[in-house]
Amino acid sequence: MTHQSVATSPRHGTPPMTEETAPMAVQAPVLSRRVFLAAGGSLALGVALPGGLGSTAAATQNTAPFAPNAFIRIDTDDTVILTMARVEMGQGIYTALSMLIAEELEVPLSQVKLAHAPADAVRYGNPRAGGAQITGGSNSVIGAWEPMRIAGATARVMLVTAAAEQWGVPVSECAALDGVVSHPSSGRRLRYGQLTERAAGLPVPQNVALKPPHLFKLVGKPVSRLDLPDKANGAAIYGIDVRLPGMRYAAVAASPVFGGKLARVDSTAAEAVPGVRQIVRIENAVAVVADHTWAARQGLAALKLEWDNGAGAQVSTAQLRKDLERGLERESAAVARSEGDIDAAMKNAVARHSAVYHSPFLAHAAMEPVNCTVHLRADSCDVWVGTQAPTRAQDAAMQASGLPAEKVRIHNHLIGGGFGRRLEADYVEQSVALARYIREPVQFIWSREDDIQHDILRPMYADRMSASIDAQGKPTAVVHRVVGSSILARVAPGFVRNGLDVDAVEAGLGPYAWPAAKIDYVRQEPMAGLATGWWRGVGPTHNCFVVESFVDELAALARQDPVAYRLSLLAPDSRARSVLELATLKAGWATPLQASPAAGARRGRGVAVLSAFGSFMAQVAEVTVNTSGDIRVDRVVCAVDCGVVVNPDTVQAQVDGSIQFGVTAALWGEITLAGGRVEQSNFHDYRLLRLAEAPSVDVHLVPSTHAPGGIGEPGTSAVIAAVANAVAAAVGQRPRSLPVRVAAA
């Protein structure tokens, strides 16, 4: 059950450590625009920010960096077609971006139709991701907030100008509303579709005025998502739904040990399975190709496989944990932030406190398992997939097929859960490599076991926090060391400078005004063949747990209330303080928590504050721990300041969903290795939160005029910390490792 209110009380940066260092509001971009008349009289408007080509074939090159693109087409039937530069995976971005266009274009949302963007980083790159064409980092609305509105306003001005010229009247006498330009004094009206040809011949206006917020009709209002009807009636097409004439189906087995290779295959029994057509092997995988999925799975089960496990067979979670702990003692580290005289603070401290925390590998376990459909021919390669990174998928297909970019087409689809997994293209490269030996179109679908055991896992981390404390129990300095794998070093090494992975340390000092503070990073990779990747929140998912647990420990040492202690560390007019005050007010922090009716059960409240992805969030979690040590999260109250809200319904859904996702991680999320293999295989041993276990979530939005922040990931990070603190309050023992576990009473 969810609730929402708008509060009367009171961004994804690199890294937003405090409010003062949070990203500034996005400045209005200088746009290069191109207009052309599409076939059939449609008006096509391309919008390119500096660094990319325009969104039309006729655009000229602009060499400045960081270039997202929008592509608007208005057809003669008044339909507005928006080619989406970002990918829809349940987060509501198609609706939010359409709202921004429609707001300024003055058309109802019902006139907006959506199309997936092709793989083209030049036109559809994300400036918040270094120009890569990806959807992630909770930055889609952040990056589109002004470009989409400018695109809509530009098209509207051109259409109004076209109508004024046709009527021979001043532009100032004309108005646009609901896809129609009118001349009120004469009663004349023209639909947008009737104006496209004339508008296409006009010069493109520069520096168009945008609506002031008080005139918004769509932005800030709850709007039903455009993708919901097709999802409800089954018409929506995900990657796994692709069906092609003559298509085969393949099941794949890869080395169970990271870094292992295929040694021998006995396919005799598999070839005898009815429906099996072909057995294909590459260096580290084998596929059974069949007429249908069942035959492919049965054939795969009948294969006799021998693997060369290599050195990875000796690796275990216990060993990797020791490696991380050694990193905590290393003398050299990459410094992310250092301010104040830490040495003096430590020397003059009345007391010192230090704690080490551990966070495990995590799998994504999206409802739609990994899948990819490929038709590879001598001179072309078509890939049907749901991907968060179309150009990475194209690059992988090029690598595996040997074909150039112009011969490789990525057909992107809706995604049934991404969470960072579909930022990767390992499964595309594997599928295309196998498809080189298959003549027909073939769909590769990983089983749930494949999906979990061959995931690109969120890294393990070890963190140590230390503080010097004065006579009043307040910290005079804090030091945080982060040890873990570097995702950026693998996928975007240019972003790693002086050994620092900024993603690993994001939110690593919280939103607090420490008198002196330092955070540094030690890179520690797990093992050959085990790549780590982004997971809903990444750096903040462990850093918020660490920082907020440590602040709770400091409050306990000072014998102070956890909320009061945090308030003493936050500036009076800070956004972090506002969300903390609101969340604790709505949660009834000042009133005693009602006891559980169950005999011996213990209850507790925990709080956490987070500044990440350009947003500020505070959560209060209420938990019950029974005598067996089972933990139930009963309720979560969340206050959010994510800047200007485009669609409140989407924000509420995103916060609620991310909290449920985070509760899973807090209570059960853990991937372990033994003999170089993932020990978990399905939902029986990689537990997910079930509907009957889901806590009640209350979401409260703080009205804000700040530029939009990200909202898809903060809730996951904050709830992990809030739950850990609530469990500590309930049982009197501090969990310093995730997932949170409690011994039976």
HUPEUR-V661536 format. One record per run of one state. SS is the DSSP state (hx for helix, st for strand, lp for the rest). FROM is the first residue (numbers start at 1). TO is the last residue. If there is no record, write none. Layout:
SS:FROM:TO ; SS:FROM:TO
This chain:
lp:1:1 ; st:2:7 ; lp:8:18 ; hx:19:21 ; lp:22:31 ; st:32:38 ; hx:39:41 ; st:42:48 ; lp:49:68 ; st:69:74 ; lp:75:79 ; st:80:84 ; lp:85:92 ; hx:93:105 ; lp:106:108 ; hx:109:111 ; st:112:116 ; lp:117:120 ; hx:121:124 ; lp:125:126 ; hx:127:129 ; lp:130:139 ; hx:140:167 ; lp:168:170 ; hx:171:173 ; lp:174:174 ; st:175:177 ; lp:178:179 ; st:180:183 ; lp:184:187 ; st:188:191 ; hx:192:194 ; lp:195:195 ; hx:196:200 ; lp:201:212 ; hx:213:215 ; lp:216:227 ; hx:228:233 ; lp:234:237 ; st:238:238 ; hx:239:241 ; lp:242:247 ; st:248:254 ; lp:255:256 ; st:257:257 ; lp:258:260 ; st:261:266 ; lp:267:267 ; hx:268:271 ; lp:272:275 ; st:276:282 ; lp:283:284 ; st:285:290 ; lp:291:292 ; hx:293:302 ; lp:303:303 ; st:304:308 ; lp:309:309 ; hx:310:314 ; lp:315:316 ; hx:317:328 ; lp:329:333 ; st:334:339 ; lp:340:341 ; hx:342:347 ; lp:348:350 ; st:351:359 ; lp:360:360 ; st:361:362 ; lp:363:370 ; st:371:377 ; lp:378:379 ; st:380:385 ; lp:386:389 ; hx:390:401 ; lp:402:404 ; hx:405:407 ; st:408:412 ; lp:413:413 ; st:414:414 ; lp:415:420 ; hx:421:423 ; lp:424:425 ; hx:426:435 ; lp:436:441 ; st:442:445 ; lp:446:447 ; hx:448:453 ; lp:454:456 ; st:457:458 ; lp:459:460 ; st:461:469 ; lp:470:474 ; st:475:484 ; lp:485:486 ; hx:487:491 ; lp:492:492 ; hx:493:495 ; lp:496:496 ; st:497:497 ; lp:498:499 ; st:500:500 ; lp:501:501 ; hx:502:505 ; lp:506:516 ; st:517:523 ; lp:524:531 ; st:532:532 ; lp:533:538 ; hx:539:557 ; lp:558:561 ; hx:562:567 ; lp:568:574 ; hx:575:587 ; lp:588:601 ; st:602:612 ; lp:613:614 ; st:615:625 ; lp:626:630 ; st:631:641 ; lp:642:647 ; hx:648:667 ; lp:668:670 ; st:671:671 ; lp:672:672 ; st:673:674 ; lp:675:676 ; st:677:678 ; lp:679:690 ; hx:691:693 ; lp:694:695 ; st:696:702 ; lp:703:713 ; hx:714:731 ; lp:732:736 ; st:737:737 ; lp:738:745
